[in-house]
Amino acid sequence: MLRLTVACLALAAAAATNATLQLLSGAHSLCLDGTQSGYYYSKASSANGTKWVIALEGGGECVTNASCADRALGDLGSSAGWAPTMGLGQLQSSWDGENPDCFDWHHVYLKYCTGDLFMGTVETPDSDNQWGWAKFDGALVVAELLNELKSENALGDATDVVWTGVSAGGIGSFAHVDAVAEFLPGAKVAAVPVAGFYFDYAPYAGPAAAQYVPFDNTAFAGYSKMWGGPDGMFVPQACADAVGSDDRHVCALAGNSWPTTATDTLFVEAQTDEVQMSLHAGVPSMGLPYVAASALRLCALH
């Protein structure tokens, strides 16, 4: 059974450690501009060599030709400018005072450069749905990451996996968590999606309503066509089976998919999240806090 917990918190970011960039080599693990996607990795101590924290980076989405073209010029659409090392924080902090339970686990931070909430399945973009150049293959990047970690870094021997992400990474991580648990049958897998719990709703339409990117069931019908191959974008299979092929796109939203999710999950959310309320629901901006998770001893909860 799924243990669903919503933590309504606004928290400080954690201390950093250094991790090394590894570019993926798969033909369908590409950024929007066609450069190779990749991840940052720091190895566990010998005492915790079978324990992993794998995080998916956040950073919004692109749903128009212009926004994707702009995105492809920076780190959220291209790996060309990624540094060879970077500091990791939150559940991947190496400081035991901030992250006492998993500071010395394997830490993997998957970069986000596909603009598709890690749900894209496009192998060959076309001019009608993907404007020809956009590589919406985020779900394929996730699969390539897992395959590489299993073959080269002993992920297949894992006993404990905390699978997490923030914002777009929170949405994507929850969508994939049952598939990850199935991929690693010998491990205890738990999800910690941060700022990733979205649901179908009517946006605010009152005075001073903000311009927003729709995030309701209807909008995701279009995004599925944009980000997906012939069968649409990646969504949790159990939810897709429950709602049927015509409505499978609604499973991109955690509010629709969590009742069918089998993997233990802790949702971390702010009730006053500026991104969710303004960018995706039209609520006028009020400088509200955006949730940033610290370690929270979530590995102990796992």
DARA-V732204 format. One record per pair of residues at least 12 apart in sequence whose ideal C-beta (glycine too) atoms are under 6 Angstrom apart, sorted by the first residue. I is the first residue (numbers start at 1). J is the second residue. Records with the same first field share a line. If there is no record, write none. Layout:
I->J / J
This chain:
2->261
3->264
5->266
6->267 / 269
7->268
8->271
10->270 / 289 / 291
11->292 / 293 / 294
12->294
13->89 / 292
14->89 / 90 / 93 / 98 / 294 / 295
15->93 / 95 / 98
16->87 / 89
17->42 / 88 / 94
18->85
19->40 / 41 / 42 / 88
20->41 / 85
21->38 / 40 / 82 / 84
22->38 / 39 / 41
23->36 / 38
24->36 / 37 / 38 / 144
26->144
28->123 / 137 / 140
29->141 / 144
30->135 / 137
31->77 / 78 / 79 / 113
32->68 / 71 / 72 / 77 / 115 / 134 / 135
33->72 / 77 / 78
35->78 / 79 / 80
36->79
37->113 / 141
38->79 / 111
39->108 / 109 / 110 / 145
40->86 / 109
41->108
42->107
44->105 / 106
45->104
48->104 / 105
50->157 / 158 / 159
51->105 / 160
52->105 / 106 / 158 / 161
53->91 / 92 / 102 / 105 / 107 / 162
54->108 / 163
55->109 / 164 / 165
56->110 / 118 / 165 / 169 / 172 / 173
57->111 / 112 / 169
58->166 / 167 / 168 / 169
59->76 / 112 / 168
60->168
61->115 / 117
62->115
65->131
68->115 / 134
71->115
76->113
77->113
88->107 / 109
90->293
91->164 / 295
92->107
98->295
99->295
101->297 / 299 / 300
102->299
110->145
114->136 / 138
116->136 / 138 / 227
117->168 / 171 / 172
118->138 / 142 / 172
119->138 / 139 / 227 / 233 / 234
120->136 / 137 / 138 / 139 / 227
121->139 / 228 / 229 / 233 / 234
122->136 / 137 / 229
129->225 / 226
136->227
139->234
142->176
146->183
158->184 / 187
159->187
160->188
161->187 / 189
162->190 / 192 / 299 / 302
163->177 / 180 / 189 / 191
164->192
166->194 / 195
167->195
170->193 / 194 / 195 / 196
171->196
173->193
174->191 / 193 / 196 / 254
175->236
177->191 / 263
178->236 / 261 / 262 / 263
181->263
189->263
190->264 / 302
191->263 / 265
192->266 / 298
193->267
194->268 / 293
195->273 / 291
197->254 / 267 / 269
198->215 / 253
199->253 / 255
200->216 / 217
203->281 / 282
204->281 / 282 / 283
208->284
209->282
210->278 / 282 / 284
212->279 / 280 / 282
213->280
215->280
217->250
220->249 / 252
221->249
224->249
235->248 / 251 / 252
236->251 / 257
238->260
239->251 / 257 / 260
242->260
268->293
270->289 / 291
272->288
273->290 / 291
274->288 / 290
275->290
